[in-house]
């Protein structure tokens, strides 16, 4: 599917230098990070990242000893105006589609929000948003 973005989820020990080890492994092998989110808990950190070559990045990180998982997410591009994000999440909520998590980055006058939804409702979520004229980002946007 042209809108399916492959996201890496990497578990890190919650200690100094772990994120640097991860980014060094990627940059040394020519992998470009397009988006990244680091969340922490008491015992570990979780990095969610989109890179320009997810399969190669997964192999590199596993070889370096990281625990890595690939998952499907999609991106929504919305204008930076009050209520635009609410339109997206409300549309999904009205259809009882559970949002597992979301994160964003800003680009000029727009935001790109990355969404993870229940696997069995992934295609439905994208189609539903498109019926509301909400722009879904092509995966190629991240892989160029």
C-alpha positions in Angstrom: 0.0 0.0 0.0 1.4 3.4 -1.0 0.6 4.9 2.4 2.2 2.3 4.6 5.2 3.7 6.4 7.6 1.2 8.0 8.5 2.4 11.5 11.3 1.0 13.6 10.7 0.6 17.4 13.9 0.1 19.3 14.2 -0.7 23.0 17.1 0.9 24.8 18.5 0.7 28.2 17.8 3.8 30.2 21.4 5.0 30.5 23.6 7.6 29.0 25.0 6.9 25.5 22.4 4.4 24.4 20.7 6.8 21.9 24.1 7.9 20.7 25.0 4.3 20.0 21.9 3.9 18.0 22.3 7.0 15.9 25.9 6.3 15.3 25.1 2.8 14.0 22.6 4.3 11.6 24.7 7.2 10.4 27.8 5.1 9.9 25.9 3.0 7.5 24.3 5.9 5.6 20.8 5.7 7.1 19.0 9.0 7.4 16.6 9.6 10.3 13.4 11.3 9.0 11.5 11.4 12.3 12.3 10.2 15.8 10.5 10.0 19.2 12.1 8.8 22.4 9.9 7.9 25.3 11.2 6.6 28.6 10.2 4.6 31.6 12.1 3.7 34.7 13.9 0.7 33.2 14.1 1.3 29.4 13.6 3.8 26.6 11.6 3.2 23.5 12.6 4.9 20.2 10.1 5.1 17.4 11.8 6.3 14.2 11.2 6.5 10.5 14.3 6.2 8.3 15.0 6.2 4.6 15.7 2.5 4.5 13.9 0.6 7.2 14.8 -2.9 6.3 18.6 -2.1 6.1 18.3 -0.1 9.4 16.7 -3.1 11.1 19.4 -5.4 10.1 22.1 -3.0 11.1 20.6 -2.4 14.5 20.0 -6.1 15.2 23.6 -6.8 14.3 24.7 -4.1 16.8 22.7 -5.9 19.5 19.5 -3.7 19.6 16.0 -5.2 20.0 14.1 -3.9 16.9 10.6 -4.3 15.6 9.2 -3.0 12.3 5.6 -1.9 12.3 3.2 -0.2 9.9 2.1 3.4 10.5 0.7 6.1 8.3 1.2 9.9 8.1 -1.4 12.6 7.9 -0.6 16.0 6.6 -2.7 18.8 8.1 -2.6 22.6 8.1 -1.4 24.3 11.2 -4.8 25.7 12.2 -6.9 25.2 15.3 -9.1 22.1 15.1 -7.3 20.3 12.3 -5.8 17.6 14.5 -9.2 17.2 16.2 -10.8 16.5 12.9 -8.5 13.6 12.3 -8.8 12.0 15.8 -12.6 12.7 15.9 -13.1 11.0 12.5 -11.3 7.9 13.8 -13.1 8.0 17.1 -16.5 8.2 15.5 -15.7 5.0 13.6 -14.4 3.4 16.9 -10.9 3.1 15.5 -8.5 3.0 18.4 -5.4 5.2 18.1 -2.5 3.3 19.7 -0.2 6.3 19.6 0.6 9.4 17.5 3.5 11.8 17.2 4.3 14.7 14.9 6.7 17.0 13.3 6.2 20.4 11.8 7.0 21.5 8.3 6.3 25.1 7.2 2.6 25.7 7.7 1.7 22.0 8.1 2.2 19.3 10.5 2.7 15.7 9.7 1.2 13.3 12.3 2.3 9.7 12.4 -0.5 7.3 13.5 -0.5 3.8 14.7 -3.9 2.1 14.9 -5.1 -1.4 15.4 -3.6 -3.6 12.7 -6.9 -5.0 11.5 -8.3 -1.4 11.0 -5.2 0.1 9.3 -6.6 0.2 5.8 -10.0 1.2 6.9 -8.6 4.2 8.9 -6.7 5.5 5.9 -9.8 5.1 3.6 -12.0 6.8 6.1 -9.7 9.8 6.5 -9.4 10.2 2.8 -13.3 10.4 2.5 -13.0 13.5 4.8 -10.4 15.1 2.4 -7.6 14.5 4.9 -4.3 14.2 3.2 -2.5 10.9 3.8 1.3 11.1 3.2 2.8 8.7 0.6 5.4 6.5 2.2 7.8 7.6 -0.6 7.9 11.0 1.1 10.2 9.4 3.7 12.2 7.1 1.5 13.6 9.6 -1.1 
